[in-house]
Amino acid sequence: MSGSRIVVGRVVALGVLLAMSVLLLAAAKAGAAKYQIAQCGWYVGADANWADTTGGTKFRPDAYCVTPAGSDPFDGVHMKSFTREGQTTVTGTRFARWRWDAPSGTQGLTAVRGTWWHSLHDGMEQRLGGVNWSGVFNPSLSASTTDTTLRDFTIGFNSPIPAFEDRLLCARGEDKWCSIDPGSWSGLRAVTLTVEDDGNPVPSFQGGPLIDGGWRRGNQGVDVGDTDEGAGVRFGETFIDGNRIAFNEYNCNKVQVSGEWRATTMRPCPTHQSTTHYAETQLLSDGSHSLGHCTVDFAGNRACTGGPTVLVDNNPPVHPKAVTLAGGEGWRRTNDFDLSWENPGQGPASPIGGVVWRVFGGKGYDSGIRFSAGRDRRSLADVSVPGAGTYSLQLYLRDEAGNESAESAVTVPLRFDDVRPQVAFSTEASEQQVMADVADELSGPAGGRLFYRRVDVADWTELPTRLVPGGGAGKAHLVAPMPELGYGTYVFRAEAIDAAGNVATTSLRADGTQMAIRKEPPPPVATAVPLSKPKPQAQPQPKAKVRLFARLRGGHGRGDSLTVPFGAPALLSGRLTRADGAPLADRELRVVSHPSHGALAPIAVQTVRTGEQGGFESSLPAGPSRRVTVIFTGDEGLQPARRPALDLRVRSGLSLRAVPVSLRTGQAVRLSGKVKSAGAPIPRRGKLVAIQYLEQATHRWRPVLVTRTDHHGRFRAHYRFRYVSGSASIRLRATALAEEHWPYAPGFSPPVTVQVRG
């Protein structure tokens, strides 16, 4: 014990001399930057490695550095080297050690402090010291006798060293040995290492819209990079005209000790970082501005670099004047609209660079923002809408700096109607009248006729039909008295007309069944006279109520309404029970599929039987969008039930190809593709297709142009890139838009990427 204390006393004196040397060295090198690393304590682990020069036969490690959260951070904390139990001796000069290596890119370690203690026997020693650049270990502290009192130590180095080691050593010559029975051990904890890092980090600009050239407006990003091969990058900041606009503190391994931040690993921060900083240019005056970026490493070294000059303009043009819609603003049957206007005077500002327009419609339709380029552009031709209805076109201007204001938009109404009304016979039976339900959301029902005939007669007979209001706007009923029907089977037909002159006919009820009535002849009258009074007939028992549940599954969803990809099947499932929840097994159900308008497929009827628990499943094949109804017709003891129509929507399928995929500003890309039309004819004027691009700032798809296919579904278009400066990767896709008589939901092609260089 006393020998250990004497060594420690000498070590303290040596530590004072070393500390003075460090202070003198710091005075001589005032620019030296340093950082400290906390190890094994303060809830921090150890960024060190352990080794045994005997090959792992005579020594073993043991480390416990991180205590449970909320407990004493130093309760039982240690990093120890033990001689192995069951061994008797270890050869002289052999040792086990814990080692900390200074990160590459730094000057090395300049000081170490911590707590040590040990149990040593028969020539075993604990030695603490540095490893010089030649790989030689130079002990600064040593102990050869047992001292289990935790004692603090401080070691300083005259010049930085690459590594520090804590050794448990047999301090005898190679021809001798040390007894390790009883065993010896060395302990260390609460270690703080000081690393000198004089290397400056390297800041850089790596790209982004803010430095791509040309005029900038709004929120603009600039890609910055920070590099430091020593302690690693901790901070990055960007400036405009000397004012900081963005700041990043990167993720570093650190802990706060006594009010200061210490690293928890030898290199606490990543050596390479990159991010995007954004500038709100509307806060800047119009004109040129200087750009700069600085980075700071964990040791506090700071370096800055300048960037290119930034040009800013944030003033949009005012509204277009004298906007005129060719042909007037009334309803039309041709889906084609042309507009013209006068541009306002721009004075010294940028000239008009094009027109921005957007079409809004009912049921949430939004074409998205579209742009048609052209210096001093004054007209817009061949605008079309996705289907019948009332739409609003908003029109405003963009200058060549890219400034625009939707608040200056002029609104023009677009009205188009070529949709037939919907008509179906009512499912509610009546002996007094015949009724068909008519719906038309645009022009509204205007009239119609009801007919009937025997199935064995070719000619139809018209009934005295009148149109009566229905249960809301755009709804009505065609009503006629039930005719006197003889024996036989009769079928009925309804013809409905809307105010625009569109005509629709049907011979079906709303549930997909044929509108037919069968009149049976009465049974013959018995002539025999009964010998006795007939017994009274038993009264029929009331039928039990039934519950029918069904839903759709497929793709990534389920429910009453489902959208699946083109060519994908769907699954119909459900359950049939009594009103009290008891399952109804082995009952036949009818599944009626009504294809959407424009599909070639007829109404399809499938049958399916329920299982033991009343459950059922039916696979719906690939095809166009459709409405699916499930019907239970009832039986002797059960009432009929019908599930309201389920909506199965199928996305359009299409492809897109771009040639060339690498071009310069001013060149045009040729776009081609095909719309798949399984189960549906291509519309007479061709299928409407929009080409869209991915806007990086908002991550939303924006329209570039709209085109139509030929009768085979193929389309071709081209687009010229006029305003791209620098280098840009532009993602494009083709979208099949929603249209009347097109039985598919909007769908998208896989995107293609085009590289454009200014």
SULNORUR-V412803 format. One record per residue. RES is the residue in one letter. NEAR is the number of other ideal C-beta (glycine too) atoms within 8 Angstrom. Layout:
# SULNORUR-V412803
<<RES	NEAR> <RES	NEAR>>
This chain:
# SULNORUR-V412803
<<M	7> <S	6> <G	9> <S	13> <R	9> <I	8> <V	12> <V	13> <G	8> <R	8> <V	11> <V	8> <A	8> <L	9> <G	12> <V	8> <L	8> <L	15> <A	10> <M	8> <S	10> <V	12> <L	8> <L	8> <L	11> <A	9> <A	7> <A	6> <K	7> <A	6> <G	5> <A	10> <A	11> <K	10> <Y	14> <Q	11> <I	16> <A	13> <Q	16> <C	14> <G	13> <W	8> <Y	8> <V	12> <G	8> <A	11> <D	9> <A	9> <N	6> <W	11> <A	7> <D	11> <T	7> <T	11> <G	5> <G	5> <T	7> <K	11> <F	14> <R	9> <P	11> <D	9> <A	10> <Y	7> <C	13> <V	6> <T	10> <P	4> <A	4> <G	3> <S	7> <D	5> <P	9> <F	8> <D	7> <G	5> <V	12> <H	12> <M	15> <K	11> <S	15> <F	12> <T	14> <R	11> <E	5> <G	3> <Q	11> <T	5> <T	8> <V	12> <T	10> <G	13> <T	9> <R	10> <F	10> <A	14> <R	11> <W	13> <R	13> <W	15> <D	8> <A	13> <P	10> <S	5> <G	9> <T	14> <Q	10> <G	11> <L	17> <T	12> <A	12> <V	13> <R	9> <G	12> <T	11> <W	15> <W	9> <H	15> <S	8> <L	12> <H	11> <D	7> <G	12> <M	14> <E	12> <Q	13> <R	13> <L	16> <G	13> <G	14> <V	13> <N	9> <W	5> <S	4> <G	5> <V	6> <F	9> <N	8> <P	9> <S	10> <L	13> <S	9> <A	15> <S	11> <T	9> <T	9> <D	12> <T	6> <T	5> <L	7> <R	9> <D	7> <F	13> <T	10> <I	14> <G	11> <F	12> <N	6> <S	6> <P	12> <I	13> <P	10> <A	11> <F	13> <E	14> <D	15> <R	16> <L	17> <L	11> <C	13> <A	9> <R	9> <G	6> <E	6> <D	4> <K	9> <W	9> <C	13> <S	9> <I	16> <D	6> <P	5> <G	11> <S	14> <W	11> <S	13> <G	10> <L	14> <R	14> <A	10> <V	16> <T	12> <L	13> <T	12> <V	19> <E	14> <D	16> <D	8> <G	11> <N	7> <P	14> <V	9> <P	13> <S	10> <F	14> <Q	8> <G	9> <G	12> <P	8> <L	11> <I	12> <D	12> <G	7> <G	6> <W	10> <R	12> <R	12> <G	8> <N	8> <Q	12> <G	12> <V	17> <D	11> <V	15> <G	11> <D	15> <T	12> <D	16> <E	7> <G	13> <A	16> <G	13> <V	17> <R	11> <F	10> <G	17> <E	11> <T	16> <F	12> <I	13> <D	7> <G	6> <N	6> <R	7> <I	10> <A	9> <F	8> <N	10> <E	5> <Y	12> <N	4> <C	10> <N	7> <K	10> <V	10> <Q	7> <V	8> <S	3> <G	4> <E	7> <W	6> <R	13> <A	16> <T	13> <T	8> <M	12> <R	10> <P	14> <C	15> <P	8> <T	10> <H	8> <Q	11> <S	8> <T	8> <T	8> <H	13> <Y	10> <A	15> <E	9> <T	13> <Q	7> <L	4> <L	11> <S	4> <D	7> <G	6> <S	7> <H	10> <S	11> <L	16> <G	12> <H	16> <C	13> <T	17> <V	11> <D	18> <F	13> <A	13> <G	8> <N	13> <R	9> <A	10> <C	9> <T	10> <G	6> <G	11> <P	7> <T	7> <V	15> <L	9> <V	14> <D	12> <N	10> <N	6> <P	11> <P	15> <V	6> <H	9> <P	13> <K	8> <A	6> <V	11> <T	7> <L	11> <A	7> <G	6> <G	4> <E	6> <G	5> <W	8> <R	7> <R	7> <T	5> <N	7> <D	7> <F	12> <D	12> <L	15> <S	9> <W	13> <E	7> <N	13> <P	10> <G	4> <Q	11> <G	4> <P	3> <A	10> <S	10> <P	9> <I	13> <G	13> <G	11> <V	13> <V	13> <W	14> <R	11> <V	14> <F	9> <G	12> <G	7> <K	4> <G	4> <Y	12> <D	8> <S	10> <G	10> <I	8> <R	13> <F	9> <S	9> <A	8> <G	8> <R	7> <D	7> <R	12> <R	7> <S	8> <L	11> <A	6> <D	6> <V	13> <S	9> <V	12> <P	10> <G	9> <A	8> <G	12> <T	9> <Y	13> <S	11> <L	14> <Q	12> <L	15> <Y	16> <L	16> <R	14> <D	15> <E	10> <A	10> <G	10> <N	13> <E	11> <S	8> <A	8> <E	4> <S	11> <A	9> <V	11> <T	8> <V	11> <P	9> <L	13> <R	10> <F	14> <D	12> <D	9> <V	11> <R	8> <P	13> <Q	9> <V	15> <A	11> <F	15> <S	11> <T	7> <E	5> <A	4> <S	9> <E	4> <Q	5> <Q	8> <V	13> <M	12> <A	15> <D	12> <V	16> <A	12> <D	15> <E	6> <L	12> <S	10> <G	10> <P	17> <A	8> <G	7> <G	14> <R	10> <L	15> <F	12> <Y	12> <R	11> <R	7> <V	9> <D	4> <V	6> <A	3> <D	5> <W	7> <T	8> <E	8> <L	12> <P	6> <T	11> <R	7> <L	12> <V	7> <P	5> <G	11> <G	3> <G	5> <A	4> <G	9> <K	11> <A	11> <H	12> <L	16> <V	10> <A	12> <P	8> <M	9> <P	7> <E	3> <L	8> <G	5> <Y	5> <G	10> <T	9> <Y	13> <V	11> <F	13> <R	12> <A	17> <E	12> <A	17> <I	11> <D	15> <A	8> <A	10> <G	6> <N	13> <V	8> <A	10> <T	9> <T	10> <S	10> <L	11> <R	11> <A	9> <D	9> <G	10> <T	7> <Q	7> <M	11> <A	9> <I	7> <R	7> <K	10> <E	5> <P	5> <P	4> <P	4> <P	4> <V	4> <A	4> <T	3> <A	4> <V	3> <P	6> <L	3> <S	4> <K	4> <P	5> <K	4> <P	4> <Q	4> <A	4> <Q	4> <P	4> <Q	5> <P	4> <K	9> <A	9> <K	7> <V	15> <R	10> <L	13> <F	9> <A	9> <R	11> <L	15> <R	10> <G	11> <G	9> <H	2> <G	8> <R	7> <G	7> <D	6> <S	8> <L	15> <T	9> <V	12> <P	9> <F	11> <G	7> <A	10> <P	9> <A	13> <L	11> <L	16> <S	10> <G	12> <R	11> <L	16> <T	13> <R	11> <A	8> <D	5> <G	6> <A	6> <P	11> <L	11> <A	9> <D	4> <R	12> <E	7> <L	14> <R	11> <V	14> <V	14> <S	12> <H	11> <P	15> <S	11> <H	7> <G	11> <A	13> <L	6> <A	8> <P	4> <I	9> <A	8> <V	9> <Q	8> <T	8> <V	10> <R	9> <T	14> <G	8> <E	5> <Q	7> <G	13> <G	10> <F	13> <E	8> <S	10> <S	8> <L	12> <P	5> <A	7> <G	10> <P	14> <S	12> <R	13> <R	10> <V	14> <T	14> <V	15> <I	13> <F	14> <T	7> <G	9> <D	6> <E	4> <G	6> <L	13> <Q	8> <P	9> <A	11> <R	10> <R	12> <P	5> <A	8> <L	16> <D	9> <L	13> <R	10> <V	16> <R	13> <S	13> <G	12> <L	14> <S	8> <L	15> <R	8> <A	11> <V	7> <P	7> <V	10> <S	6> <L	12> <R	7> <T	11> <G	6> <Q	8> <A	8> <V	13> <R	10> <L	14> <S	10> <G	13> <K	10> <V	14> <K	10> <S	9> <A	10> <G	10> <A	12> <P	6> <I	12> <P	11> <R	3> <R	5> <G	11> <K	14> <L	12> <V	16> <A	12> <I	17> <Q	13> <Y	10> <L	13> <E	9> <Q	5> <A	6> <T	5> <H	6> <R	7> <W	10> <R	11> <P	12> <V	10> <L	9> <V	10> <T	9> <R	8> <T	14> <D	8> <H	6> <H	7> <G	12> <R	9> <F	16> <R	8> <A	10> <H	8> <Y	10> <R	7> <F	13> <R	7> <Y	9> <V	11> <S	8> <G	9> <S	9> <A	9> <S	7> <I	12> <R	10> <L	16> <R	14> <A	16> <T	13> <A	15> <L	10> <A	8> <E	10> <E	9> <H	7> <W	12> <P	14> <Y	15> <A	10> <P	10> <G	13> <F	9> <S	11> <P	6> <P	9> <V	11> <T	9> <V	13> <Q	11> <V	12> <R	11> <G	10>>
